[in-house]
């Protein structure tokens, strides 16, 4: 059995060592393809493998066509919008993610971005504090819960909106559940975005929604760039010089944001929310164990595509 780790953005070495231990311990072979850059290298690496571990690497119909022996793809992480689920089902390939394994890392980065913004990008001028501010968590999944926990430590008042998570689950954490996404944006000084990129959520953070934020509003995105309506946000930030946008996913219109909104816009050069040794170890080893359990026990826990 051959397991390919295909990571254009590599895991920390210690995580690769851990993955190798799991895979070789099960009697399988591990093949490593890092920083491959071009899709052609991925296409040739998948040819004879039975399983693939990926991060944000794109697995589309072309990759699945090339991977004749493939039975399982595990996205070491949360979001699986980079995998064509329908094509995977059509190819009889099981797709899984590793929910929760990298969420603390992403949540910590959200606060890194918040502090940077309220301290004026560390430019030496007097900024503000997070303590006492209202923090809105847009979607209360694994990352959202970690954001709530850390936000309490900062002394923030925490609010959350989630279309699918029951109110009592949110409120059991001492977080106020609000009834609508509009209300969340209207009442919170800081909104931290944690929705997945789906057909329903794409472009959903638009002019009307962000314009509800109070004066001095700060929008933090550690989720996906596709959920932001960039044209709307640019127009709104032009009209409202009080608004700030911090993101871990470089917008398609990064150059425009950077040129127009110096001092109130920042993007990491490469998505790095999950770029910690701990998150890489947690997600990478979970992925390896899920592959071993799939082959040895037929376990399909965490499967995300239809059969
Ligand atoms: C995720 O969906 O798990 C995060 O966005 C992390 O993605 P990455 O593995 O590409 O850093």
Boltz pocket constraint, residues with backbone or C-beta under 6 A from the ligand:
constraints:
  - pocket:
      binder: B
      contacts: [[A, 9], [A, 55], [A, 56], [A, 57], [A, 76], [A, 77], [A, 78], [A, 79], [A, 80], [A, 102], [A, 222], [A, 223], [A, 271], [A, 272], [A, 273], [A, 274], [A, 275]]
      max_distance: 6.0
